[in-house]
Amino acid sequence: MKPGWVAQRQTLTEKQVAVLRWIADGCTDGMMADQFHRISAAALRSRGLVTTSGRGSTWTAKVTAAGTEYLRDADGQNPPVPRQANVSVTQSSS
């Protein structure tokens, strides 16, 4: 991946946008009750929108300049359309 290049920036789900906002707000305690936020943060990291470090209780995340720009676009007049979350085979058969 080229430096400064962000893959799939316009393809975040609504939950990923919520996690990005949570990280931008300083990862407020009690806001994310399950482990989804860390999985989502890894996806955001792979898109260049956040950085993460540590494990367990030392885990931290910070928004990058690209993440700040994404949130600015999301709050603007022409926001990117959130994509549908992936559905597993077992979830789609019900």
Backbone atoms as SQL, in Angstrom:
CREATE TABLE atoms (id INTEGER PRIMARY KEY, chain TEXT, resi INTEGER, resn TEXT, atom TEXT, x REAL, y REAL, z REAL);
INSERT INTO atoms VALUES
  (1, 'A', 1, 'MET', 'N', 0.841, -1.175, 0.000),
  (2, 'A', 1, 'MET', 'CA', 0.000, 0.000, 0.000),
  (3, 'A', 1, 'MET', 'C', 0.886, 1.237, 0.000),
  (4, 'A', 2, 'LYS', 'N', 0.557, 2.222, -0.811),
  (5, 'A', 2, 'LYS', 'CA', 1.338, 3.447, -0.911),
  (6, 'A', 2, 'LYS', 'C', 1.146, 4.298, 0.341),
  (7, 'A', 3, 'PRO', 'N', 2.200, 4.996, 0.775),
  (8, 'A', 3, 'PRO', 'CA', 2.046, 5.885, 1.929),
  (9, 'A', 3, 'PRO', 'C', 0.967, 6.927, 1.651),
  (10, 'A', 4, 'GLY', 'N', 0.137, 7.183, 2.633),
  (11, 'A', 4, 'GLY', 'CA', -0.914, 8.168, 2.494),
  (12, 'A', 4, 'GLY', 'C', -2.149, 7.675, 1.761),
  (13, 'A', 5, 'TRP', 'N', -2.089, 6.462, 1.195),
  (14, 'A', 5, 'TRP', 'CA', -3.225, 5.908, 0.464),
  (15, 'A', 5, 'TRP', 'C', -4.121, 5.171, 1.436),
  (16, 'A', 6, 'VAL', 'N', -5.405, 5.435, 1.376),
  (17, 'A', 6, 'VAL', 'CA', -6.354, 4.814, 2.286),
  (18, 'A', 6, 'VAL', 'C', -7.303, 3.941, 1.483),
  (19, 'A', 7, 'ALA', 'N', -7.330, 2.661, 1.783),
  (20, 'A', 7, 'ALA', 'CA', -8.191, 1.722, 1.063),
  (21, 'A', 7, 'ALA', 'C', -9.615, 1.777, 1.594),
  (22, 'A', 8, 'GLN', 'N', -10.583, 1.746, 0.717),
  (23, 'A', 8, 'GLN', 'CA', -11.990, 1.563, 1.055),
  (24, 'A', 8, 'GLN', 'C', -12.518, 2.564, 2.074),
  (25, 'A', 9, 'ARG', 'N', -12.129, 3.823, 1.985),
  (26, 'A', 9, 'ARG', 'CA', -12.576, 4.803, 2.975),
  (27, 'A', 9, 'ARG', 'C', -14.078, 5.010, 2.953),
  (28, 'A', 10, 'GLN', 'N', -14.695, 4.931, 1.800),
  (29, 'A', 10, 'GLN', 'CA', -16.117, 5.206, 1.710),
  (30, 'A', 10, 'GLN', 'C', -16.967, 3.977, 1.989),
  (31, 'A', 11, 'THR', 'N', -16.402, 2.906, 2.466),
  (32, 'A', 11, 'THR', 'CA', -17.170, 1.686, 2.642),
  (33, 'A', 11, 'THR', 'C', -17.339, 1.281, 4.109),
  (34, 'A', 12, 'LEU', 'N', -17.388, 2.230, 5.009),
  (35, 'A', 12, 'LEU', 'CA', -17.585, 1.900, 6.415),
  (36, 'A', 12, 'LEU', 'C', -19.047, 1.592, 6.697),
  (37, 'A', 13, 'THR', 'N', -19.264, 0.691, 7.636),
  (38, 'A', 13, 'THR', 'CA', -20.626, 0.413, 8.097),
  (39, 'A', 13, 'THR', 'C', -21.004, 1.471, 9.143),
  (40, 'A', 14, 'GLU', 'N', -22.277, 1.521, 9.485),
  (41, 'A', 14, 'GLU', 'CA', -22.707, 2.467, 10.518),
  (42, 'A', 14, 'GLU', 'C', -22.017, 2.183, 11.852),
  (43, 'A', 15, 'LYS', 'N', -21.833, 0.897, 12.173),
  (44, 'A', 15, 'LYS', 'CA', -21.156, 0.546, 13.429),
  (45, 'A', 15, 'LYS', 'C', -19.699, 1.002, 13.407),
  (46, 'A', 16, 'GLN', 'N', -19.030, 0.856, 12.250),
  (47, 'A', 16, 'GLN', 'CA', -17.648, 1.306, 12.152),
  (48, 'A', 16, 'GLN', 'C', -17.549, 2.820, 12.303),
  (49, 'A', 17, 'VAL', 'N', -18.497, 3.550, 11.740),
  (50, 'A', 17, 'VAL', 'CA', -18.519, 5.003, 11.903),
  (51, 'A', 17, 'VAL', 'C', -18.711, 5.346, 13.385),
  (52, 'A', 18, 'ALA', 'N', -19.583, 4.614, 14.064),
  (53, 'A', 18, 'ALA', 'CA', -19.802, 4.848, 15.495),
  (54, 'A', 18, 'ALA', 'C', -18.520, 4.601, 16.280),
  (55, 'A', 19, 'VAL', 'N', -17.778, 3.553, 15.939),
  (56, 'A', 19, 'VAL', 'CA', -16.515, 3.262, 16.624),
  (57, 'A', 19, 'VAL', 'C', -15.499, 4.346, 16.314),
  (58, 'A', 20, 'LEU', 'N', -15.447, 4.810, 15.073),
  (59, 'A', 20, 'LEU', 'CA', -14.530, 5.892, 14.704),
  (60, 'A', 20, 'LEU', 'C', -14.850, 7.144, 15.515),
  (61, 'A', 21, 'ARG', 'N', -16.119, 7.467, 15.668),
  (62, 'A', 21, 'ARG', 'CA', -16.521, 8.629, 16.480),
  (63, 'A', 21, 'ARG', 'C', -16.129, 8.423, 17.945),
  (64, 'A', 22, 'TRP', 'N', -16.331, 7.191, 18.454),
  (65, 'A', 22, 'TRP', 'CA', -15.966, 6.871, 19.838),
  (66, 'A', 22, 'TRP', 'C', -14.472, 7.069, 20.058),
  (67, 'A', 23, 'ILE', 'N', -13.672, 6.619, 19.111),
  (68, 'A', 23, 'ILE', 'CA', -12.221, 6.789, 19.227),
  (69, 'A', 23, 'ILE', 'C', -11.866, 8.274, 19.172),
  (70, 'A', 24, 'ALA', 'N', -12.487, 9.005, 18.258),
  (71, 'A', 24, 'ALA', 'CA', -12.228, 10.444, 18.133),
  (72, 'A', 24, 'ALA', 'C', -12.592, 11.189, 19.422),
  (73, 'A', 25, 'ASP', 'N', -13.592, 10.681, 20.136),
  (74, 'A', 25, 'ASP', 'CA', -14.027, 11.295, 21.394),
  (75, 'A', 25, 'ASP', 'C', -13.180, 10.855, 22.590),
  (76, 'A', 26, 'GLY', 'N', -12.151, 10.047, 22.343),
  (77, 'A', 26, 'GLY', 'CA', -11.240, 9.660, 23.414),
  (78, 'A', 26, 'GLY', 'C', -11.519, 8.311, 24.046),
  (79, 'A', 27, 'CYS', 'N', -12.284, 7.445, 23.369),
  (80, 'A', 27, 'CYS', 'CA', -12.552, 6.083, 23.860),
  (81, 'A', 27, 'CYS', 'C', -13.173, 6.097, 25.261),
  (82, 'A', 28, 'THR', 'N', -14.241, 6.827, 25.411),
  (83, 'A', 28, 'THR', 'CA', -14.917, 6.974, 26.696),
  (84, 'A', 28, 'THR', 'C', -15.273, 5.615, 27.289),
  (85, 'A', 29, 'ASP', 'N', -14.912, 5.410, 28.557),
  (86, 'A', 29, 'ASP', 'CA', -15.225, 4.156, 29.252),
  (87, 'A', 29, 'ASP', 'C', -16.728, 3.923, 29.296),
  (88, 'A', 30, 'GLY', 'N', -17.115, 2.661, 29.178),
  (89, 'A', 30, 'GLY', 'CA', -18.512, 2.276, 29.304),
  (90, 'A', 30, 'GLY', 'C', -19.338, 2.423, 28.048),
  (91, 'A', 31, 'MET', 'N', -18.785, 3.014, 27.009),
  (92, 'A', 31, 'MET', 'CA', -19.550, 3.228, 25.777),
  (93, 'A', 31, 'MET', 'C', -19.601, 1.982, 24.907),
  (94, 'A', 32, 'MET', 'N', -18.562, 1.181, 24.919),
  (95, 'A', 32, 'MET', 'CA', -18.486, -0.020, 24.094),
  (96, 'A', 32, 'MET', 'C', -18.426, -1.221, 25.027),
  (97, 'A', 33, 'ALA', 'N', -19.522, -1.982, 25.083),
  (98, 'A', 33, 'ALA', 'CA', -19.651, -3.060, 26.063),
  (99, 'A', 33, 'ALA', 'C', -19.055, -4.381, 25.605),
  (100, 'A', 34, 'ASP', 'N', -18.909, -4.597, 24.310),
  (101, 'A', 34, 'ASP', 'CA', -18.398, -5.885, 23.819),
  (102, 'A', 34, 'ASP', 'C', -17.046, -5.691, 23.130),
  (103, 'A', 35, 'GLN', 'N', -16.544, -6.739, 22.504),
  (104, 'A', 35, 'GLN', 'CA', -15.250, -6.671, 21.829),
  (105, 'A', 35, 'GLN', 'C', -15.364, -6.170, 20.385),
  (106, 'A', 36, 'PHE', 'N', -16.571, -5.890, 19.910),
  (107, 'A', 36, 'PHE', 'CA', -16.741, -5.422, 18.536),
  (108, 'A', 36, 'PHE', 'C', -15.882, -4.196, 18.254),
  (109, 'A', 37, 'HIS', 'N', -15.757, -3.298, 19.226),
  (110, 'A', 37, 'HIS', 'CA', -15.021, -2.064, 18.977),
  (111, 'A', 37, 'HIS', 'C', -13.556, -2.327, 18.638),
  (112, 'A', 38, 'ARG', 'N', -12.971, -3.359, 19.218),
  (113, 'A', 38, 'ARG', 'CA', -11.565, -3.651, 18.902),
  (114, 'A', 38, 'ARG', 'C', -11.428, -4.293, 17.525),
  (115, 'A', 39, 'ILE', 'N', -12.375, -5.128, 17.164),
  (116, 'A', 39, 'ILE', 'CA', -12.373, -5.729, 15.826),
  (117, 'A', 39, 'ILE', 'C', -12.581, -4.635, 14.785),
  (118, 'A', 40, 'SER', 'N', -13.535, -3.767, 15.056),
  (119, 'A', 40, 'SER', 'CA', -13.821, -2.672, 14.148),
  (120, 'A', 40, 'SER', 'C', -12.629, -1.715, 14.062),
  (121, 'A', 41, 'ALA', 'N', -11.980, -1.456, 15.185),
  (122, 'A', 41, 'ALA', 'CA', -10.802, -0.586, 15.187),
  (123, 'A', 41, 'ALA', 'C', -9.694, -1.170, 14.319),
  (124, 'A', 42, 'ALA', 'N', -9.558, -2.496, 14.309),
  (125, 'A', 42, 'ALA', 'CA', -8.556, -3.126, 13.447),
  (126, 'A', 42, 'ALA', 'C', -8.888, -2.883, 11.975),
  (127, 'A', 43, 'ALA', 'N', -10.168, -2.951, 11.623),
  (128, 'A', 43, 'ALA', 'CA', -10.585, -2.666, 10.244),
  (129, 'A', 43, 'ALA', 'C', -10.332, -1.194, 9.912),
  (130, 'A', 44, 'LEU', 'N', -10.602, -0.314, 10.857),
  (131, 'A', 44, 'LEU', 'CA', -10.342, 1.111, 10.646),
  (132, 'A', 44, 'LEU', 'C', -8.844, 1.378, 10.521),
  (133, 'A', 45, 'ARG', 'N', -8.041, 0.657, 11.299),
  (134, 'A', 45, 'ARG', 'CA', -6.585, 0.784, 11.216),
  (135, 'A', 45, 'ARG', 'C', -6.089, 0.371, 9.840),
  (136, 'A', 46, 'SER', 'N', -6.652, -0.724, 9.289),
  (137, 'A', 46, 'SER', 'CA', -6.217, -1.191, 7.973),
  (138, 'A', 46, 'SER', 'C', -6.590, -0.196, 6.871),
  (139, 'A', 47, 'ARG', 'N', -7.557, 0.674, 7.144),
  (140, 'A', 47, 'ARG', 'CA', -7.956, 1.714, 6.187),
  (141, 'A', 47, 'ARG', 'C', -7.219, 3.032, 6.432),
  (142, 'A', 48, 'GLY', 'N', -6.350, 3.050, 7.436),
  (143, 'A', 48, 'GLY', 'CA', -5.573, 4.245, 7.727),
  (144, 'A', 48, 'GLY', 'C', -6.337, 5.309, 8.491),
  (145, 'A', 49, 'LEU', 'N', -7.468, 4.942, 9.096),
  (146, 'A', 49, 'LEU', 'CA', -8.305, 5.918, 9.790),
  (147, 'A', 49, 'LEU', 'C', -7.986, 6.043, 11.272),
  (148, 'A', 50, 'VAL', 'N', -7.372, 5.016, 11.867),
  (149, 'A', 50, 'VAL', 'CA', -6.975, 5.048, 13.272),
  (150, 'A', 50, 'VAL', 'C', -5.640, 4.329, 13.436),
  (151, 'A', 51, 'THR', 'N', -5.010, 4.570, 14.574),
  (152, 'A', 51, 'THR', 'CA', -3.864, 3.774, 15.004),
  (153, 'A', 51, 'THR', 'C', -4.257, 3.110, 16.309),
  (154, 'A', 52, 'THR', 'N', -3.720, 1.932, 16.565),
  (155, 'A', 52, 'THR', 'CA', -3.979, 1.237, 17.823),
  (156, 'A', 52, 'THR', 'C', -2.661, 0.765, 18.408),
  (157, 'A', 53, 'SER', 'N', -2.655, 0.588, 19.719),
  (158, 'A', 53, 'SER', 'CA', -1.480, 0.023, 20.378),
  (159, 'A', 53, 'SER', 'C', -1.914, -0.660, 21.666),
  (160, 'A', 54, 'GLY', 'N', -1.057, -1.524, 22.165),
  (161, 'A', 54, 'GLY', 'CA', -1.315, -2.209, 23.420),
  (162, 'A', 54, 'GLY', 'C', -2.259, -3.385, 23.277),
  (163, 'A', 55, 'ARG', 'N', -2.441, -4.086, 24.392),
  (164, 'A', 55, 'ARG', 'CA', -3.343, -5.242, 24.480),
  (165, 'A', 55, 'ARG', 'C', -4.050, -5.199, 25.821),
  (166, 'A', 56, 'GLY', 'N', -5.204, -5.861, 25.861),
  (167, 'A', 56, 'GLY', 'CA', -5.937, -5.932, 27.132),
  (168, 'A', 56, 'GLY', 'C', -6.227, -4.559, 27.693),
  (169, 'A', 57, 'SER', 'N', -5.886, -4.355, 28.966),
  (170, 'A', 57, 'SER', 'CA', -6.201, -3.079, 29.624),
  (171, 'A', 57, 'SER', 'C', -5.333, -1.925, 29.135),
  (172, 'A', 58, 'THR', 'N', -4.250, -2.221, 28.400),
  (173, 'A', 58, 'THR', 'CA', -3.392, -1.149, 27.882),
  (174, 'A', 58, 'THR', 'C', -3.747, -0.758, 26.450),
  (175, 'A', 59, 'TRP', 'N', -4.806, -1.358, 25.880),
  (176, 'A', 59, 'TRP', 'CA', -5.222, -1.073, 24.508),
  (177, 'A', 59, 'TRP', 'C', -5.648, 0.386, 24.379),
  (178, 'A', 60, 'THR', 'N', -5.150, 1.038, 23.342),
  (179, 'A', 60, 'THR', 'CA', -5.554, 2.414, 23.054),
  (180, 'A', 60, 'THR', 'C', -5.731, 2.571, 21.550),
  (181, 'A', 61, 'ALA', 'N', -6.495, 3.566, 21.168),
  (182, 'A', 61, 'ALA', 'CA', -6.702, 3.881, 19.754),
  (183, 'A', 61, 'ALA', 'C', -6.772, 5.392, 19.605),
  (184, 'A', 62, 'LYS', 'N', -6.277, 5.868, 18.461),
  (185, 'A', 62, 'LYS', 'CA', -6.306, 7.301, 18.160),
  (186, 'A', 62, 'LYS', 'C', -6.683, 7.485, 16.700),
  (187, 'A', 63, 'VAL', 'N', -7.428, 8.526, 16.422),
  (188, 'A', 63, 'VAL', 'CA', -7.835, 8.834, 15.063),
  (189, 'A', 63, 'VAL', 'C', -6.672, 9.492, 14.328),
  (190, 'A', 64, 'THR', 'N', -6.466, 9.105, 13.077),
  (191, 'A', 64, 'THR', 'CA', -5.457, 9.725, 12.232),
  (192, 'A', 64, 'THR', 'C', -6.057, 10.951, 11.546),
  (193, 'A', 65, 'ALA', 'N', -5.231, 11.679, 10.814),
  (194, 'A', 65, 'ALA', 'CA', -5.728, 12.822, 10.043),
  (195, 'A', 65, 'ALA', 'C', -6.779, 12.357, 9.037),
  (196, 'A', 66, 'ALA', 'N', -6.557, 11.187, 8.432),
  (197, 'A', 66, 'ALA', 'CA', -7.531, 10.648, 7.475),
  (198, 'A', 66, 'ALA', 'C', -8.850, 10.314, 8.169),
  (199, 'A', 67, 'GLY', 'N', -8.787, 9.818, 9.409),
  (200, 'A', 67, 'GLY', 'CA', -9.997, 9.527, 10.172),
  (201, 'A', 67, 'GLY', 'C', -10.757, 10.793, 10.509),
  (202, 'A', 68, 'THR', 'N', -10.037, 11.834, 10.875),
  (203, 'A', 68, 'THR', 'CA', -10.664, 13.126, 11.153),
  (204, 'A', 68, 'THR', 'C', -11.335, 13.667, 9.889),
  (205, 'A', 69, 'GLU', 'N', -10.659, 13.528, 8.759),
  (206, 'A', 69, 'GLU', 'CA', -11.224, 13.968, 7.482),
  (207, 'A', 69, 'GLU', 'C', -12.484, 13.162, 7.145),
  (208, 'A', 70, 'TYR', 'N', -12.450, 11.856, 7.396),
  (209, 'A', 70, 'TYR', 'CA', -13.626, 11.020, 7.126),
  (210, 'A', 70, 'TYR', 'C', -14.812, 11.496, 7.957),
  (211, 'A', 71, 'LEU', 'N', -14.592, 11.755, 9.240),
  (212, 'A', 71, 'LEU', 'CA', -15.677, 12.219, 10.098),
  (213, 'A', 71, 'LEU', 'C', -16.193, 13.590, 9.651),
  (214, 'A', 72, 'ARG', 'N', -15.290, 14.447, 9.205),
  (215, 'A', 72, 'ARG', 'CA', -15.705, 15.748, 8.691),
  (216, 'A', 72, 'ARG', 'C', -16.598, 15.566, 7.464),
  (217, 'A', 73, 'ASP', 'N', -16.194, 14.638, 6.569),
  (218, 'A', 73, 'ASP', 'CA', -17.014, 14.330, 5.389),
  (219, 'A', 73, 'ASP', 'C', -18.353, 13.717, 5.795),
  (220, 'A', 74, 'ALA', 'N', -18.328, 12.831, 6.789),
  (221, 'A', 74, 'ALA', 'CA', -19.555, 12.166, 7.247),
  (222, 'A', 74, 'ALA', 'C', -20.546, 13.164, 7.838),
  (223, 'A', 75, 'ASP', 'N', -20.041, 14.239, 8.407),
  (224, 'A', 75, 'ASP', 'CA', -20.894, 15.260, 9.000),
  (225, 'A', 75, 'ASP', 'C', -21.231, 16.380, 8.018),
  (226, 'A', 76, 'GLY', 'N', -20.683, 16.290, 6.807),
  (227, 'A', 76, 'GLY', 'CA', -20.891, 17.332, 5.807),
  (228, 'A', 76, 'GLY', 'C', -22.194, 17.186, 5.043),
  (229, 'A', 77, 'GLN', 'N', -22.324, 17.990, 4.006),
  (230, 'A', 77, 'GLN', 'CA', -23.548, 18.011, 3.214),
  (231, 'A', 77, 'GLN', 'C', -23.682, 16.821, 2.281),
  (232, 'A', 78, 'ASN', 'N', -22.576, 16.186, 1.927),
  (233, 'A', 78, 'ASN', 'CA', -22.611, 15.041, 1.006),
  (234, 'A', 78, 'ASN', 'C', -21.860, 13.864, 1.628),
  (235, 'A', 79, 'PRO', 'N', -22.403, 13.291, 2.734),
  (236, 'A', 79, 'PRO', 'CA', -21.679, 12.238, 3.443),
  (237, 'A', 79, 'PRO', 'C', -21.598, 10.939, 2.636),
  (238, 'A', 80, 'PRO', 'N', -20.528, 10.155, 2.866),
  (239, 'A', 80, 'PRO', 'CA', -20.445, 8.848, 2.211),
  (240, 'A', 80, 'PRO', 'C', -21.584, 7.953, 2.710),
  (241, 'A', 81, 'VAL', 'N', -22.115, 7.144, 1.830),
  (242, 'A', 81, 'VAL', 'CA', -23.212, 6.246, 2.190),
  (243, 'A', 81, 'VAL', 'C', -22.634, 5.035, 2.915),
  (244, 'A', 82, 'PRO', 'N', -23.098, 4.752, 4.146),
  (245, 'A', 82, 'PRO', 'CA', -22.585, 3.577, 4.862),
  (246, 'A', 82, 'PRO', 'C', -22.940, 2.298, 4.104),
  (247, 'A', 83, 'ARG', 'N', -22.012, 1.355, 4.101),
  (248, 'A', 83, 'ARG', 'CA', -22.293, 0.077, 3.446),
  (249, 'A', 83, 'ARG', 'C', -23.001, -0.840, 4.426),
  (250, 'A', 84, 'GLN', 'N', -23.660, -1.855, 3.872),
  (251, 'A', 84, 'GLN', 'CA', -24.301, -2.869, 4.702),
  (252, 'A', 84, 'GLN', 'C', -23.220, -3.734, 5.340),
  (253, 'A', 85, 'ALA', 'N', -23.433, -4.120, 6.574),
  (254, 'A', 85, 'ALA', 'CA', -22.484, -4.993, 7.259),
  (255, 'A', 85, 'ALA', 'C', -22.486, -6.363, 6.584),
  (256, 'A', 86, 'ASN', 'N', -21.348, -7.028, 6.600),
  (257, 'A', 86, 'ASN', 'CA', -21.267, -8.384, 6.075),
  (258, 'A', 86, 'ASN', 'C', -22.128, -9.311, 6.928),
  (259, 'A', 87, 'VAL', 'N', -22.764, -10.266, 6.286),
  (260, 'A', 87, 'VAL', 'CA', -23.619, -11.233, 6.989),
  (261, 'A', 87, 'VAL', 'C', -23.040, -12.614, 6.747),
  (262, 'A', 88, 'SER', 'N', -22.878, -13.373, 7.828),
  (263, 'A', 88, 'SER', 'CA', -22.334, -14.723, 7.684),
  (264, 'A', 88, 'SER', 'C', -23.374, -15.645, 7.063),
  (265, 'A', 89, 'VAL', 'N', -22.932, -16.780, 6.563),
  (266, 'A', 89, 'VAL', 'CA', -23.823, -17.763, 5.956),
  (267, 'A', 89, 'VAL', 'C', -24.873, -18.226, 6.968),
  (268, 'A', 90, 'THR', 'N', -24.476, -18.429, 8.213),
  (269, 'A', 90, 'THR', 'CA', -25.435, -18.892, 9.218),
  (270, 'A', 90, 'THR', 'C', -26.465, -17.823, 9.548),
  (271, 'A', 91, 'GLN', 'N', -26.061, -16.547, 9.509),
  (272, 'A', 91, 'GLN', 'CA', -27.001, -15.463, 9.772),
  (273, 'A', 91, 'GLN', 'C', -27.996, -15.296, 8.608),
  (274, 'A', 92, 'SER', 'N', -27.549, -15.504, 7.387),
  (275, 'A', 92, 'SER', 'CA', -28.414, -15.268, 6.232),
  (276, 'A', 92, 'SER', 'C', -29.388, -16.414, 5.962),
  (277, 'A', 93, 'SER', 'N', -29.190, -17.567, 6.587),
  (278, 'A', 93, 'SER', 'CA', -30.066, -18.715, 6.338),
  (279, 'A', 93, 'SER', 'C', -31.308, -18.714, 7.224),
  (280, 'A', 94, 'SER', 'N', -31.432, -17.747, 8.124),
  (281, 'A', 94, 'SER', 'CA', -32.604, -17.740, 9.003),
  (282, 'A', 94, 'SER', 'C', -33.778, -17.015, 8.400);
